[in-house]
Amino acid sequence: MELALEEARQALQEDEVPVGAVLFQGERLLARAHNRTRGLGDPTAHAEVLALRMAMVRHGAGAVRGATLWVTMEPCPMCAGALVLAKVGRVVYGCEDPKAGAASSLFTILTDDRLNHRCRVQGGVAAEEAASLLRSFFEKRRSLARKTAERGTPEPER
């Protein structure tokens, strides 16, 4: 999880939502990524999706079958769907996402018996550190929004 947290810290430095992901096949690191939705202008550029894409380009689609994804925050429905379609074997996540979590909080896509594949899921690994990164990001964003509102000027587009 430490590598995923490193990726989340990198996202925070880039003013992205601080979520990081790493994908392993056994002991072999296939890919590592962090959220880049703002920088790429792509709403699908979540850490999990970017790690899957990178691993498939570098190692082929078969390389991710049965792999383990370590991610700092519970995957959203889009990411959970991608993980199921890629047939990732195990997902280990840090903090829960009560607003959009698709592993246990709001949905259970990763373990849904109606789907053709299910992932083993483990949550709560380094949850406090992952949640702390997210809190600091959103506190900074709220503070900036308050200051902008007080000045009466619109927040600049990023």
N, C-alpha and C positions, 0 to 999 in steps of 0.2 A: 504494500500500500504506500510505502514511502515514495516510490517512483511516481505513483499517481498524484500524491500530494505535491511533489516537485512540479509536475505539470500544472496542477491547479494554481500554484504560486506564480508560475510563468503567465498563466492566463490573467491573474490579478494584476501583474505588472503591465500587461497589454490592455488593461481596462476591459477585459472580458469577464463574464460570469466565471468565477474560479472553480471549474470542474476539470479534473484530469483523469485520464484513463490509460491503462497499460494492458496489453494483451500478451499472454504467455501460452506457449504450447510446451507443457512440462516445465523444464528449466530455461527454455529458449524464449527470449524476448522477441516477439513478432513485431510489435509496434507500440508507440507511445504518442499520445496527443492530448491537447486541451481544447476547450471551447474556443471557437474562432468565428462565431456567428456575426459579431460586429465588424471585425476586421475584414472578413471575406464578403460581408453583405449577403450571407447565405443562412437562412433559418435552419437548415439541416446540418450545419457545421458544428454539431455537438461532439464532445470528446470521444464518445463511444463510436459514433458513425465514422469519424475521421480515423480512429484507430483501426476499425474494421477495413475501411477502404485502403489504408496504407498497407496493412498486412496482406490483403488480397493482391494488391499490385506487386508487392515485393516477393511474396511467397506462394501465390496462387490461392484460389478460393478454398481448396481442400485443407489448407494449412490451419484455418480457423475452426474447423470441425473439432469439437471436443475441447477447444482451448478454454482458458480461464481469463476472464476480463476482471480487472481490478479497477474500480471507479470510485471517485470520492463522494458522489451523491447518487442516490437511487435513480435508476434510469427512468426516463419519461416514456410515454406510450410509443413514440416514434422509434426511440433507441431500443426499447424492449422488443418491438416488432422486428427490427433489423437483426438483433441478437438471436431471436428465434429462427428467422429465415436463414441466417448464417450457420445455424446449428452449433453455436457456442455451448460448451458443456457446463460451464459454471460461471456465475456472476457473483463477485464479492464487492459490496459497496459500503461506503462510509455512513453518511447521514441519510436519514429518510427525507423524502420530499412530499409533505402532506398535501401540496397543491397539485402535483402532477406525477407522483410516483407510480410506477407501473410494475413494481416487484412485490410490494406488500401494502403500501400506504393507501393508495386510492384504487389501484387495479392490481391484478395478479397475472399479467400477461405472460411473464416468464415461466410460470408453472401451470398455466391453464390446460387442463386435460383435453379440451376441445381442439387444441392445436396439434399439428403433426410432430412438434418437437417441444421439449421442455428443458429448461436449464435448472441446475441445482443453484440455490440462492442462499447467500449468507450476508446479512446486513449488520451494521453497527461496528464495523472495523475502523478504528481511528475516527469515529463519528464526531467527537468533540472538536478535533482539529479541523476536519473538513467543514463542519458547521461554522466554526470560528472564521474561516476564510470567507465563507458566504456572507456571514453577518457583517464583516468589515466592508465587503464590497457594497452591499446594499445600504449600509449606514452612510458610506461616502456618497452614494448616489442620492439618497434622501437629503443629505446635508447640502449638496450642490443644488438640488432642486429648490430647497428652502431659500438659499441665498439668491438664486436666480429670481424667484418669486418676489423676494423682498426688494430687489433692484427694479423689478417691473420689466425686465428684458427677457425675451425668450431664451431657453436653453439652446446652445449651439448644437447643430446636427453633428453626429460623429460618423 
